[in-house]
Amino acid sequence: MNLRMTLGELAAAVGGRLVKGSPEATFGGFVTDTRRLKAGDFFWALKGASFDAHDFLPNTVPLGVRGWLAREDALAVLKDLPPETVAVKDTLKALQDLAAWHRRRFNIPVVAITGSNGKSTTKEMLKSVFSAAGETCSNAGNLNNQFGLPLSLLELGPEHRFGVFELGASKRGDIREIGEVARPTCGIITNIGPSHLQYFGDLETVYETKTELAGCLAEGGRLVYNYDDRFLSRLNGRDFPKLTFGRDPGADLRVLEGEQLRLEYAGEIHAIRLPHAGGHNFLNAAAAAGAALAAGLDFGAIRKGLERYTPPPMRLQELKFGGATVVLDAYNSNPQSAASAIKQVLGMARPLYFMLGDMKELGQHSAHYHTDLGAALAHTGAERVFLAGPEMKPAVEAYMKAGGCCAVYAETLDGWLDEARALIKAGKGTFLVKASRSMKFERIVEGL
């Protein structure tokens, strides 16, 4: 982070008050974690779910901290202030205001991506495409929320020609809050599905939240969305700049059937050798291609970027162990992504083994979706199905009821971990390893 601004500009950008320090002093960046604080650093105090950094402000003075940005009420009760101090009413709002101010310094294509599934994969695909044409800034890991997105935007520098940022949400209004900070020139909505239903409640609310992105676009910005999605198809009749993708013949950017990715656009067909292919990855690639077209790139650049794409760890990551292929997809799981992952491995080398854990954050809908999953597994022809987690109990019952006969169930992964690892070591077949992040299913392959 190198913001290249003054302390006075900082105070103005966040609507704060400069309590101590010269307004002409240079300001380049800040730290938000006291554990990483060093002498000469500027500290930005944020309140999280578990801790309020304002409680630790007095501890930073002996470290030789350069300055603070903190809440007015917290500063009012402190006697010792660092040499530079900025007071604001809300430090998270100030962070977002600074990110919005900084983002508007750059007249470059900025793409924001949301949706129930495929956000991270689409982001990495588009980053690969953009990076083939110039320096690209994007959010690292899961820095996609009210805190992470502004911190990611603040990494934008004069060397960047493109920006691509993932937007996450867990309640209505979340996308609007951070989408207005990013003010993208192009927005992507990958799909609408049953993820985080514990917080959203129903799919209608998921749709309303994800489509908040349409109202956050910069002037003249274009929305790229999945034409095939039954919810997003409602956008087809709305009058705003858009580019659709999907398998339906009505999509602007059409994914043609076949084992190789082929995209039809404006009457021409473009074949792309997409690594780590899969049906839903074709749609993610189409979404990335649509945003690249909206940014002014041609299919030569799109092909070059997509063909060198490497998937993020634990997202349909193919690992080889002798003769065994493990498809590790343990970053997250929900009904839509689980169904897509299962469909992908059905065409891979037999015998098939499924090692699946709880799909979290489904709330009152959990039993329903786990039941559907179990019934579907009974018709996959799998050699064995390993299930773990309390929410997987309905899946086991549905699997057996639908005629499945090879299920191994345990309350926790440890119940069958050794048996699963032994099968992989034997080196035969394809293994799908998928669960929500909290299940830590990557343990199955660690050390093999």
C-alpha positions as CSV (number, residue, x, y, z in Angstrom):
1,M,0.0,0.0,0.0
2,N,1.4,3.4,-1.0
3,L,-1.4,6.0,-1.0
4,R,0.8,9.0,-1.9
5,M,-1.3,11.5,0.0
6,T,-1.0,13.9,2.9
7,L,-2.5,13.7,6.4
8,G,-4.7,16.6,5.6
9,E,-6.0,14.8,2.5
10,L,-6.7,11.7,4.6
11,A,-8.7,13.6,7.1
12,A,-10.7,15.2,4.3
13,A,-11.3,12.0,2.4
14,V,-12.8,10.3,5.5
15,G,-14.7,13.2,6.8
16,G,-12.5,13.2,9.9
17,R,-10.8,15.8,12.1
18,L,-7.0,16.1,12.3
19,V,-6.4,16.2,16.1
20,K,-2.6,16.1,16.0
21,G,0.0,16.4,13.2
22,S,0.7,18.6,10.2
23,P,-1.8,18.5,7.3
24,E,1.2,18.6,5.0
25,A,2.8,15.4,6.4
26,T,3.0,12.6,3.9
27,F,0.7,9.6,4.4
28,G,1.4,6.3,2.6
29,G,-0.5,3.6,4.5
30,F,-1.5,2.0,7.7
31,V,-1.7,-1.2,9.8
32,T,-4.9,-2.7,11.2
33,D,-3.4,-5.5,13.4
34,T,-1.5,-4.5,16.5
35,R,0.4,-7.8,16.3
36,R,2.1,-6.5,13.2
37,L,2.7,-3.0,14.4
38,K,6.2,-1.6,14.3
39,A,7.8,1.6,15.3
40,G,6.9,4.4,12.8
41,D,3.7,2.6,11.6
42,F,0.3,4.4,11.4
43,F,-2.5,2.4,13.2
44,W,-6.1,2.3,12.0
45,A,-8.4,1.1,14.8
46,L,-11.2,-1.2,13.6
47,K,-13.9,-3.0,15.5
48,G,-14.4,-6.6,14.5
49,A,-16.8,-9.4,15.5
50,S,-14.6,-10.4,18.5
51,F,-12.3,-7.5,19.3
52,D,-12.3,-3.7,19.2
53,A,-8.9,-2.4,18.4
54,H,-9.6,0.8,20.3
55,D,-9.1,-1.2,23.5
56,F,-5.5,-1.7,22.5
57,L,-4.6,1.9,21.6
58,P,-2.7,2.6,24.8
59,N,-0.5,-0.4,24.2
60,T,0.7,1.0,20.8
61,V,2.2,4.2,22.2
62,P,5.3,2.4,23.8
63,L,5.9,0.7,20.4
64,G,6.7,4.1,18.9
65,V,3.6,4.2,16.7
66,R,3.5,7.2,14.3
67,G,-0.2,7.9,14.4
68,W,-3.8,6.7,14.9
69,L,-7.1,6.9,13.1
70,A,-9.7,6.2,15.7
71,R,-13.2,7.0,16.9
72,E,-13.9,10.4,18.5
73,D,-15.3,8.8,21.7
74,A,-12.4,6.5,22.2
75,L,-9.8,9.4,21.8
76,A,-11.7,11.6,24.3
77,V,-10.8,9.3,27.2
78,L,-7.1,8.9,26.3
79,K,-4.3,11.3,27.6
80,D,-1.4,10.1,25.5
81,L,-1.8,10.5,21.8
82,P,0.8,9.7,19.1
83,P,2.3,12.5,17.0
84,E,-0.4,12.2,14.3
85,T,-4.0,11.5,15.2
86,V,-7.2,11.6,13.1
87,A,-10.6,11.3,14.7
88,V,-13.7,10.0,13.0
89,K,-17.2,8.8,14.0
90,D,-16.9,5.3,12.5
91,T,-13.6,3.8,11.5
92,L,-15.0,1.2,9.2
93,K,-17.0,3.8,7.3
94,A,-13.9,5.9,7.2
95,L,-12.0,2.9,5.7
96,Q,-14.6,2.6,3.0
97,D,-14.7,6.3,2.3
98,L,-10.9,6.3,1.9
99,A,-11.1,3.3,-0.5
100,A,-13.8,5.0,-2.5
101,W,-11.8,8.2,-2.7
102,H,-8.7,6.2,-3.8
103,R,-10.5,4.1,-6.3
104,R,-11.7,7.2,-8.1
105,R,-8.1,8.3,-8.7
106,F,-7.8,5.5,-11.4
107,N,-9.5,5.7,-14.8
108,I,-9.0,2.0,-15.6
109,P,-11.4,-1.0,-16.1
110,V,-12.5,-2.3,-12.6
111,V,-14.6,-5.4,-12.5
112,A,-16.6,-6.5,-9.4
113,I,-17.8,-10.1,-9.2
114,T,-20.5,-11.6,-7.0
115,G,-22.8,-14.6,-7.1
116,S,-23.5,-17.8,-5.1
117,N,-20.8,-19.9,-6.7
118,G,-17.8,-19.4,-8.8
119,K,-16.8,-16.0,-7.6
120,S,-13.2,-16.8,-6.7
121,T,-12.7,-19.0,-9.8
122,T,-14.1,-16.3,-12.1
123,K,-11.9,-13.7,-10.4
124,E,-8.8,-15.8,-10.9
125,M,-9.7,-16.5,-14.5
126,L,-10.3,-12.8,-15.3
127,K,-7.1,-11.9,-13.4
128,S,-5.2,-14.3,-15.6
129,V,-6.8,-12.7,-18.7
130,F,-6.1,-9.1,-17.5
131,S,-2.6,-10.0,-16.4
132,A,-1.7,-11.1,-19.9
133,A,-2.4,-7.5,-21.0
134,G,-1.1,-5.5,-18.1
135,E,-0.6,-5.2,-14.3
136,T,-3.7,-6.2,-12.5
137,C,-4.8,-5.5,-8.9
138,S,-7.2,-8.0,-7.2
139,N,-8.2,-9.0,-3.7
140,A,-6.1,-11.8,-2.1
141,G,-7.8,-14.8,-0.6
142,N,-11.2,-14.0,0.9
143,L,-10.7,-10.3,1.4
144,N,-14.1,-9.7,-0.1
145,N,-16.2,-8.2,2.7
146,Q,-16.9,-4.8,4.3
147,F,-13.3,-4.8,5.7
148,G,-11.4,-6.8,3.0
149,L,-12.7,-5.1,-0.1
150,P,-11.7,-1.6,0.8
151,L,-8.3,-2.8,2.0
152,S,-7.9,-4.6,-1.4
153,L,-8.9,-1.4,-3.3
154,L,-6.3,0.6,-1.4
155,E,-3.6,-1.6,-3.1
156,L,-4.3,0.0,-6.4
157,G,-1.3,1.8,-7.8
158,P,-0.2,3.8,-10.9
159,E,1.3,0.6,-12.3
160,H,-2.1,-1.1,-12.6
161,R,-4.0,-1.2,-15.8
162,F,-6.9,-3.4,-14.5
163,G,-8.7,-4.2,-11.3
164,V,-10.8,-7.3,-10.5
165,F,-12.4,-7.7,-7.1
166,E,-14.7,-10.4,-5.6
167,L,-17.6,-9.1,-3.5
168,G,-19.0,-11.4,-0.8
169,A,-22.3,-11.0,1.1
170,S,-24.2,-12.6,4.0
171,K,-27.2,-10.2,4.2
172,R,-29.2,-7.8,2.1
173,G,-27.4,-4.5,1.6
174,D,-23.9,-6.0,1.8
175,I,-23.3,-5.9,-2.0
176,R,-24.6,-2.3,-2.2
177,E,-22.3,-1.2,0.7
178,I,-19.1,-2.4,-0.9
179,G,-20.2,-2.2,-4.5
180,E,-20.6,1.6,-4.1
181,V,-17.0,1.7,-2.8
182,A,-15.6,-0.2,-5.8
183,R,-17.8,1.6,-8.3
184,P,-16.9,-0.9,-11.0
185,T,-16.9,-0.3,-14.7
186,C,-18.2,-3.8,-15.1
187,G,-20.1,-6.1,-12.8
188,I,-20.4,-9.9,-13.0
189,I,-23.1,-12.0,-11.3
190,T,-22.2,-15.7,-11.7
191,N,-25.5,-17.3,-10.5
192,I,-28.1,-17.4,-7.8
193,G,-28.1,-20.5,-5.5
194,P,-28.6,-21.8,-2.0
195,S,-25.5,-20.5,-0.2
196,H,-25.5,-18.7,3.2
197,L,-29.2,-19.4,3.5
198,Q,-28.8,-19.3,7.2
199,Y,-28.4,-15.5,6.9
200,F,-30.4,-14.8,3.7
201,G,-33.4,-16.9,4.5
202,D,-34.5,-17.7,1.0
203,L,-33.3,-17.6,-2.6
204,E,-35.4,-14.5,-3.4
205,T,-33.3,-12.5,-0.9
206,V,-30.1,-14.0,-2.4
207,Y,-31.3,-12.6,-5.8
208,E,-32.2,-9.2,-4.4
209,T,-28.8,-8.9,-2.7
210,K,-26.6,-10.1,-5.5
211,T,-28.4,-7.8,-8.0
212,E,-27.7,-4.8,-5.9
213,L,-24.5,-4.8,-7.9
214,A,-26.4,-3.4,-11.0
215,G,-27.0,-0.2,-9.1
216,C,-23.3,0.3,-8.2
217,L,-21.8,0.5,-11.6
218,A,-19.9,3.5,-12.8
219,E,-21.5,5.6,-15.4
220,G,-21.7,3.6,-18.6
221,G,-20.8,0.4,-16.8
222,R,-22.0,-3.0,-18.1
223,L,-23.4,-5.9,-16.2
224,V,-22.3,-9.4,-17.2
225,Y,-24.6,-12.2,-15.9
226,N,-25.7,-15.8,-16.4
227,Y,-28.5,-15.9,-18.9
228,D,-29.3,-19.5,-18.0
229,D,-30.0,-18.7,-14.3
230,R,-33.7,-18.8,-13.6
231,F,-33.5,-15.8,-11.3
232,L,-31.1,-13.7,-13.3
233,S,-33.2,-14.2,-16.4
234,R,-35.5,-11.6,-14.9
235,L,-32.8,-9.0,-15.9
236,N,-33.2,-9.8,-19.6
237,G,-35.9,-7.2,-20.1
238,R,-34.3,-4.4,-18.2
239,D,-32.9,-1.5,-20.2
240,F,-29.2,-1.1,-19.1
241,P,-25.8,-2.0,-20.7
242,K,-25.4,-5.7,-20.3
243,L,-23.7,-8.8,-21.8
244,T,-25.1,-12.2,-21.0
245,F,-23.4,-15.6,-21.0
246,G,-24.7,-19.1,-20.9
247,R,-25.6,-22.2,-22.9
248,D,-29.0,-20.9,-24.0
249,P,-29.0,-19.8,-27.6
250,G,-30.3,-16.4,-26.5
251,A,-27.1,-15.6,-24.5
252,D,-24.8,-13.0,-26.1
253,L,-21.7,-15.1,-25.3
254,R,-22.7,-18.7,-25.7
255,V,-21.0,-21.8,-24.3
256,L,-21.3,-24.6,-26.9
257,E,-21.6,-28.2,-26.0
258,G,-18.5,-30.4,-26.1
259,E,-15.5,-31.5,-24.0
260,Q,-13.4,-28.4,-25.1
261,L,-14.5,-24.9,-24.3
262,R,-16.0,-23.2,-27.3
263,L,-17.5,-19.7,-27.1
264,E,-19.8,-18.3,-29.7
265,Y,-19.9,-14.5,-29.9
266,A,-21.1,-12.1,-32.6
267,G,-21.4,-15.0,-35.1
268,E,-17.8,-16.3,-34.5
269,I,-16.7,-19.4,-32.6
270,H,-13.6,-19.3,-30.4
271,A,-12.0,-22.5,-29.1
272,I,-10.0,-22.3,-25.9
273,R,-7.9,-25.1,-24.3
274,L,-9.1,-24.4,-20.8
275,P,-7.0,-26.2,-18.1
276,H,-8.9,-28.0,-15.4
277,A,-12.0,-28.1,-17.5
278,G,-15.5,-28.8,-16.2
279,G,-19.0,-27.8,-17.0
280,H,-19.4,-25.0,-14.5
281,N,-15.8,-23.9,-15.1
282,F,-16.9,-23.3,-18.7
283,L,-19.5,-20.9,-17.4
284,N,-17.0,-19.2,-15.2
285,A,-14.7,-18.8,-18.1
286,A,-17.5,-17.3,-20.2
287,A,-18.2,-14.8,-17.4
288,A,-14.5,-13.8,-17.3
289,A,-14.5,-13.6,-21.1
290,G,-17.6,-11.3,-21.1
291,A,-16.0,-8.9,-18.6
292,A,-12.8,-8.9,-20.7
293,L,-14.8,-8.0,-23.8
294,A,-16.5,-5.2,-21.8
295,A,-13.0,-3.9,-20.9
296,G,-12.1,-3.7,-24.5
297,L,-9.9,-6.9,-24.9
298,D,-10.2,-9.2,-27.9
299,F,-10.4,-13.0,-28.0
300,G,-6.7,-13.3,-28.6
301,A,-6.0,-11.8,-25.2
302,I,-8.9,-13.8,-23.7
303,R,-7.6,-17.1,-25.1
304,K,-4.0,-16.4,-23.9
305,G,-5.2,-15.6,-20.4
306,L,-7.6,-18.5,-19.9
307,E,-5.2,-21.0,-21.3
308,R,-2.7,-20.2,-18.6
309,Y,-5.2,-20.1,-15.8
310,T,-4.3,-22.0,-12.6
311,P,-7.1,-22.7,-10.1
312,P,-6.8,-21.5,-6.6
313,P,-5.9,-24.1,-4.0
314,M,-8.7,-26.4,-2.8
315,R,-11.1,-25.3,-5.5
316,L,-11.5,-28.3,-7.8
317,Q,-7.7,-28.8,-7.5
318,E,-6.6,-32.0,-9.2
319,L,-3.9,-33.8,-7.3
320,K,-2.1,-37.0,-8.4
321,F,-1.1,-39.7,-5.9
322,G,0.3,-42.6,-7.9
323,G,-2.6,-43.9,-10.0
324,A,-5.2,-42.0,-7.9
325,T,-6.6,-38.6,-8.8
326,V,-8.0,-36.5,-5.9
327,V,-10.2,-33.6,-6.8
328,L,-9.8,-31.4,-3.7
329,D,-12.6,-28.9,-3.4
330,A,-12.5,-28.2,0.3
331,Y,-12.7,-24.4,0.3
332,N,-16.4,-24.3,0.6
333,S,-19.5,-26.3,-0.2
334,N,-23.2,-25.6,-0.9
335,P,-25.9,-27.6,-2.8
336,Q,-25.1,-26.0,-6.2
337,S,-21.3,-26.3,-6.0
338,A,-21.6,-29.9,-4.6
339,A,-23.8,-30.9,-7.5
340,S,-21.4,-29.4,-10.0
341,A,-18.4,-31.1,-8.5
342,I,-20.1,-34.5,-8.5
343,K,-21.1,-34.0,-12.1
344,Q,-17.6,-33.2,-13.1
345,V,-16.0,-36.3,-11.6
346,L,-18.6,-38.6,-13.0
347,G,-16.7,-38.5,-16.3
348,M,-13.3,-39.3,-14.7
349,A,-11.5,-42.6,-14.2
350,R,-13.3,-45.3,-12.2
351,P,-13.7,-46.4,-9.5
352,L,-15.2,-43.3,-8.0
353,Y,-15.0,-42.4,-4.3
354,F,-16.9,-39.5,-2.7
355,M,-15.6,-38.0,0.5
356,L,-18.1,-35.3,1.5
357,G,-18.7,-33.2,4.6
358,D,-21.4,-30.8,5.9
359,M,-22.7,-28.0,3.7
360,K,-22.8,-25.2,6.3
361,E,-24.9,-22.0,6.6
362,L,-28.1,-23.5,5.1
363,G,-30.1,-22.8,8.3
364,Q,-33.6,-24.3,8.3
365,H,-33.1,-25.6,4.7
366,S,-30.1,-27.8,5.7
367,A,-32.0,-31.2,6.1
368,H,-33.7,-30.6,2.7
369,Y,-30.6,-30.0,0.7
370,H,-28.6,-32.7,2.4
371,T,-31.4,-35.2,1.7
372,D,-31.3,-34.2,-2.0
373,L,-27.5,-34.7,-2.0
374,G,-27.8,-38.2,-0.5
375,A,-30.4,-39.3,-2.9
376,A,-28.3,-38.1,-5.9
377,L,-25.2,-39.9,-4.6
378,A,-27.1,-43.2,-4.7
379,H,-27.2,-43.0,-8.5
380,T,-23.5,-42.1,-9.2
381,G,-22.2,-45.7,-9.3
382,A,-19.6,-44.8,-6.7
383,E,-17.5,-47.6,-5.2
384,R,-17.8,-46.0,-1.8
385,V,-19.3,-42.8,-0.3
386,F,-17.7,-41.3,2.8
387,L,-19.8,-38.8,4.7
388,A,-19.0,-36.8,7.8
389,G,-20.6,-34.2,10.0
390,P,-23.9,-33.9,11.9
391,E,-25.7,-32.2,9.0
392,M,-24.9,-35.1,6.8
393,K,-27.2,-37.5,8.7
394,P,-30.2,-36.9,6.4
395,A,-27.9,-37.5,3.4
396,V,-27.0,-41.0,4.7
397,E,-30.6,-41.8,5.3
398,A,-31.6,-40.6,1.8
399,Y,-28.7,-42.5,0.2
400,M,-29.7,-45.8,1.8
401,K,-33.4,-45.2,1.0
402,A,-32.6,-44.5,-2.7
403,G,-30.7,-47.8,-3.0
404,G,-27.2,-46.9,-2.0
405,C,-25.2,-49.6,-0.3
406,C,-21.7,-48.4,0.2
407,A,-21.8,-45.5,2.6
408,V,-19.4,-44.9,5.5
409,Y,-20.6,-42.3,8.0
410,A,-19.1,-40.6,11.0
411,E,-19.9,-37.5,13.1
412,T,-16.4,-36.2,12.4
413,L,-13.8,-36.7,9.7
414,D,-11.6,-38.6,12.1
415,G,-14.1,-41.4,12.1
416,W,-13.0,-42.6,8.6
417,L,-9.9,-40.5,7.9
418,D,-7.4,-43.4,8.0
419,E,-9.5,-45.6,5.8
420,A,-9.9,-42.8,3.2
421,R,-6.2,-42.1,3.2
422,A,-5.4,-45.8,2.7
423,L,-7.6,-45.9,-0.3
424,I,-5.9,-42.9,-1.9
425,K,-2.5,-44.4,-1.1
426,A,-3.6,-47.6,-2.9
427,G,-3.5,-45.5,-6.1
428,K,-6.6,-46.4,-8.0
429,G,-9.6,-44.3,-9.2
430,T,-10.9,-40.8,-8.6
431,F,-11.7,-39.2,-5.2
432,L,-13.8,-36.1,-4.8
433,V,-13.0,-34.4,-1.5
434,K,-15.6,-31.7,-0.8
435,A,-16.9,-29.9,2.3
436,S,-17.4,-26.5,3.9
437,R,-14.3,-24.7,5.0
438,S,-14.9,-25.4,8.7
439,M,-14.7,-29.2,8.2
440,K,-11.0,-28.9,7.2
441,F,-11.2,-31.8,4.7
442,E,-7.8,-30.9,3.3
443,R,-6.5,-33.0,6.1
444,I,-7.4,-36.1,4.0
445,V,-4.5,-35.4,1.6
446,E,-2.0,-33.6,4.0
447,G,1.3,-35.4,4.1
448,L,0.4,-38.0,1.4
